[in-house]
Amino acid sequence: MMNLICYIATALVFLGLDVLWLTRISPAFYRSRIGELLLAQPNFAAAAAFYLIYVAGIVYFAVVPALNAESWSTALVSGAILGLVAFGTYDMTNLATLKGWSLGVSLVDMSWGMVITASSATAGYLVTMHGFLPWRP
């Protein structure tokens, strides 16, 4: 049950922040720089698969180690590193292989990956460790 709550808490924060980013904050930035690469409508099945897998990675690589260490800062730092590695892999591969992909897009996206992953991992840790839950790990 604890793992499920941990996953759900992390996922809710990640999804909430990403929806805000993708619908309110970044659309003009991405459209002006890589608009010709964007689909008219997102592939929601692919997006769902990404979210399911990536949140599991956040829990495994950042939240669980933080719970074991009883340290929110472990969640924050591990989440930031995971976000840099994951988003960096995507962005630097695109920079290396796609026409029209810029270093600026990569840097903004990698920064976002660090922020959203660190925030989600920290929130997952805090809810699991100190939230309205009847247990302690």
C-alpha positions as CSV (number, residue, x, y, z in Angstrom):
1,M,0.0,0.0,0.0
2,M,2.8,2.4,0.8
3,N,4.4,1.9,-2.6
4,L,1.0,2.7,-4.3
5,I,0.5,5.9,-2.3
6,C,4.1,6.9,-3.1
7,Y,3.6,6.3,-6.8
8,I,0.2,8.1,-6.9
9,A,1.5,11.1,-4.9
10,T,4.6,11.4,-7.2
11,A,2.4,10.9,-10.3
12,L,-0.1,13.5,-9.3
13,V,2.5,16.2,-8.8
14,F,4.4,15.2,-12.0
15,L,1.3,15.2,-14.1
16,G,-0.1,18.4,-12.6
17,L,3.1,20.3,-13.2
18,D,3.6,18.9,-16.7
19,V,0.1,19.8,-17.7
20,L,0.7,23.3,-16.5
21,W,4.0,23.5,-18.3
22,L,2.7,22.1,-21.6
23,T,-0.6,24.0,-21.7
24,R,0.1,27.4,-20.1
25,I,3.8,28.1,-19.8
26,S,5.8,26.7,-22.7
27,P,3.6,26.4,-25.8
28,A,4.7,29.6,-27.4
29,F,8.3,28.9,-26.6
30,Y,8.2,25.4,-28.2
31,R,6.0,26.4,-31.1
32,S,8.2,29.3,-32.1
33,R,11.3,27.1,-32.1
34,I,10.3,23.6,-33.1
35,G,6.7,24.1,-34.4
36,E,7.4,22.2,-37.6
37,L,8.3,19.2,-35.6
38,L,5.2,19.2,-33.4
39,L,2.1,17.1,-34.1
40,A,-1.2,18.9,-34.4
41,Q,-2.5,16.6,-31.6
42,P,-0.3,14.7,-29.1
43,N,0.0,10.9,-29.2
44,F,-1.8,10.3,-25.9
45,A,-1.0,6.6,-25.8
46,A,2.7,7.3,-26.1
47,A,2.4,10.1,-23.5
48,A,0.6,7.8,-21.1
49,A,3.3,5.2,-21.5
50,F,6.0,7.8,-20.8
51,Y,4.2,9.0,-17.6
52,L,3.7,5.5,-16.3
53,I,7.3,4.5,-16.8
54,Y,9.0,7.7,-15.8
55,V,7.0,8.1,-12.6
56,A,8.1,4.5,-11.7
57,G,11.7,5.6,-12.3
58,I,11.3,8.7,-10.1
59,V,9.9,6.5,-7.3
60,Y,12.6,3.8,-7.7
61,F,15.6,6.1,-8.2
62,A,14.7,9.1,-6.0
63,V,11.8,8.6,-3.6
64,V,12.7,5.1,-2.3
65,P,16.3,6.1,-1.6
66,A,15.1,9.2,0.2
67,L,12.6,7.2,2.3
68,N,15.4,4.8,3.2
69,A,17.6,7.8,4.2
70,E,14.7,9.6,5.8
71,S,15.9,12.7,3.9
72,W,13.8,15.0,1.7
73,S,17.1,16.5,0.3
74,T,18.0,13.0,-1.1
75,A,14.7,13.1,-3.0
76,L,15.4,16.6,-4.3
77,V,18.9,15.9,-5.4
78,S,18.3,12.4,-6.8
79,G,15.2,13.7,-8.6
80,A,17.2,16.6,-10.1
81,I,20.0,14.3,-11.3
82,L,17.5,11.8,-12.8
83,G,15.7,14.7,-14.5
84,L,18.9,15.9,-16.0
85,V,19.9,12.4,-17.2
86,A,16.5,11.5,-18.6
87,F,15.6,14.8,-20.3
88,G,19.3,15.3,-21.3
89,T,19.3,12.0,-23.1
90,Y,16.2,13.0,-25.0
91,D,17.3,16.6,-25.7
92,M,20.9,16.0,-26.6
93,T,19.9,13.1,-28.9
94,N,17.5,15.4,-30.6
95,L,20.1,18.1,-30.9
96,A,22.5,15.6,-32.5
97,T,20.0,14.1,-35.0
98,L,17.2,16.6,-35.8
99,K,17.2,19.6,-38.1
100,G,15.7,22.6,-36.5
101,W,16.4,21.5,-32.9
102,S,18.4,24.1,-31.0
103,L,20.7,24.2,-28.0
104,G,18.3,26.7,-26.4
105,V,15.4,24.2,-26.6
106,S,17.6,21.5,-25.1
107,L,18.7,23.7,-22.2
108,V,15.2,24.9,-21.4
109,D,13.8,21.4,-21.6
110,M,16.6,19.9,-19.5
111,S,16.1,22.5,-16.9
112,W,12.4,21.7,-16.8
113,G,13.2,18.0,-16.5
114,M,15.4,18.7,-13.4
115,V,12.7,21.0,-11.8
116,I,9.7,18.7,-12.4
117,T,11.5,15.5,-11.4
118,A,13.0,17.0,-8.3
119,S,9.7,18.6,-7.3
120,S,7.8,15.4,-7.9
121,A,10.3,13.2,-6.0
122,T,10.3,15.6,-3.1
123,A,6.5,15.7,-3.0
124,G,6.3,11.9,-3.2
125,Y,8.7,11.6,-0.3
126,L,6.9,14.2,1.8
127,V,3.5,12.6,1.3
128,T,4.7,9.1,1.9
129,M,6.9,10.0,4.9
130,H,4.9,12.8,6.6
131,G,1.5,12.9,4.9
132,F,-1.9,11.8,6.1
133,L,-0.8,8.2,6.1
134,P,-1.2,5.7,9.0
135,W,2.3,4.2,8.6
136,R,5.9,5.2,8.6
137,P,8.4,3.3,6.3
